[in-house]
Amino acid sequence: MPACLDCRHLSSQGTCRIVAPPGRFLRSCVIAIVDEYAHLFRPGQRVLEIGCGAWSPLKEQGRAVGYQWEGIDVNSNYMGKPTIATRLASVESIPFPDAHFDFVVATQSMEHWEEYCVNLRKGLSELFRVLQPGGWALVNVPIHFHGGPLFVSGNLRRLRSLFEPFADEIRFEQWRNPPTPLPAVRQTLRHYWFKPSLWGKSSYVLDIRVKRKAQVEYFNCRRLGILTKVRRALIDRTPLYYLTVAGILSFESCSSAWGDALSAMRTLLSVPAA
Ligand SMILES: C[S@@+](CC[C@H](N)C(=O)[O-])C[C@H]1O[C@@H](n2cnc3c(N)ncnc32)[C@H](O)[C@@H]1O
């Protein structure tokens, strides 16, 4: 039962009163969810938003209600607009002390962390480090839509297992009414075409609310998978990057030398080229 069936933005005819920008399929639910978050915050509390990009009504409401809003984003621009973040930083290394915030919010951001080589467990470990014990993490993500494979496939059991090491309580709520089949988004197709089990699946917004437990074991980077380590080494241009580039270049020159040798042999032997 999608939570949006109880949404206050739903008219008596069951249609959504929020007008989302064209093409932003799940936006009306995202706006309604963020609107709900705002009612949880009290004056004097501290709220961090991860991946705020260029949009967050929570920032404005913070001024009006009297809670302190901070935002981080890994990019200085989002879709051509400057970020509203108070700090430019990645979730992998949040520039705030332990247990600093009463709430940590991430709206439509977690599904993109891996694009910046952030291991999801490491990102969550940082998120819960800056959240005080008993504080709430409010994370919403699209499912069967775009982002990392975990979110496109909609493996909720695995998603829940990522939060479990940090949580006293976990709530998952599905939002979207009416659920229509997946929009043909290019990023989605990459995963979608190869997975018949996803055909005809509806995309929706998942609202994840997690209460932080008192004792949390933080993620140890040594546990990062080998592929993440290699990807990171390549992106950070460590010596492995230069070795790989050198390997590719020498392979290419070898293969062109091999191609030259083959055509020379063909000429010698008068074998017609295919
Ligand atoms: C789809 S946008 C959502 C922006 C905004 N929350 C909204 O709902 O309009 C995703 C945002 O997450 C940010 N982001 C992605 N990976 C991040 C990371 N590792 N650390 C911090 N921000 C990240 C992106 O830069 C982008 O601004």
The ligand as an SDF file (V2000), in Angstrom:
LIG
                    3D

 27 29  0  0  0  0  0  0  0  0999 V2000
   19.4060   13.9190   -8.3070 C   0  0  0  0  0  0  0  0  0  0  0  0
   20.3190   15.1650   -7.4730 S   0  0  0  0  0  0  0  0  0  0  0  0
   19.1780   15.6240   -6.2020 C   0  0  0  0  0  0  0  0  0  0  0  0
   19.4280   17.0440   -5.7380 C   0  0  0  0  0  0  0  0  0  0  0  0
   18.4040   17.5200   -4.6910 C   0  0  0  0  0  0  0  0  0  0  0  0
   18.4980   16.7540   -3.4740 N   0  0  0  0  0  0  0  0  0  0  0  0
   17.0300   17.4430   -5.2840 C   0  0  0  0  0  0  0  0  0  0  0  0
   16.2250   16.6210   -4.8290 O   0  0  0  0  0  0  0  0  0  0  0  0
   16.7600   18.2180   -6.2190 O   0  0  0  0  0  0  0  0  0  0  0  0
   21.5690   14.2330   -6.6300 C   0  0  0  0  0  0  0  0  0  0  0  0
   22.5320   15.1200   -5.8670 C   0  0  0  0  0  0  0  0  0  0  0  0
   23.3630   14.2930   -5.0570 O   0  0  0  0  0  0  0  0  0  0  0  0
   24.6850   14.7950   -5.1520 C   0  0  0  0  0  0  0  0  0  0  0  0
   25.6250   13.7270   -4.8450 N   0  0  0  0  0  0  0  0  0  0  0  0
   25.8490   12.5900   -5.5560 C   0  0  0  0  0  0  0  0  0  0  0  0
   26.8280   11.8660   -4.9940 N   0  0  0  0  0  0  0  0  0  0  0  0
   27.2120   12.5470   -3.8850 C   0  0  0  0  0  0  0  0  0  0  0  0
   28.1980   12.3130   -2.8920 C   0  0  0  0  0  0  0  0  0  0  0  0
   28.9850   11.2400   -2.9380 N   0  0  0  0  0  0  0  0  0  0  0  0
   28.3430   13.2070   -1.8820 N   0  0  0  0  0  0  0  0  0  0  0  0
   27.5460   14.3120   -1.8350 C   0  0  0  0  0  0  0  0  0  0  0  0
   26.6120   14.6060   -2.7650 N   0  0  0  0  0  0  0  0  0  0  0  0
   26.4380   13.7300   -3.7730 C   0  0  0  0  0  0  0  0  0  0  0  0
   24.7950   15.2640   -6.6040 C   0  0  0  0  0  0  0  0  0  0  0  0
   25.8500   16.1700   -6.7800 O   0  0  0  0  0  0  0  0  0  0  0  0
   23.4260   15.9130   -6.8070 C   0  0  0  0  0  0  0  0  0  0  0  0
   23.4310   17.2670   -6.4350 O   0  0  0  0  0  0  0  0  0  0  0  0
  1  2  1  0
  2  3  1  0
  2 10  1  0
  3  4  1  0
  4  5  1  0
  5  6  1  0
  5  7  1  0
  7  8  2  0
  7  9  1  0
 10 11  1  0
 11 12  1  0
 11 26  1  0
 12 13  1  0
 13 14  1  0
 13 24  1  0
 14 15  1  0
 14 23  1  0
 15 16  2  0
 16 17  1  0
 17 18  1  0
 17 23  2  0
 18 19  1  0
 18 20  2  0
 20 21  1  0
 21 22  2  0
 22 23  1  0
 24 25  1  0
 24 26  1  0
 26 27  1  0
M  CHG  2   2   1   9  -1
M  END
$$$$
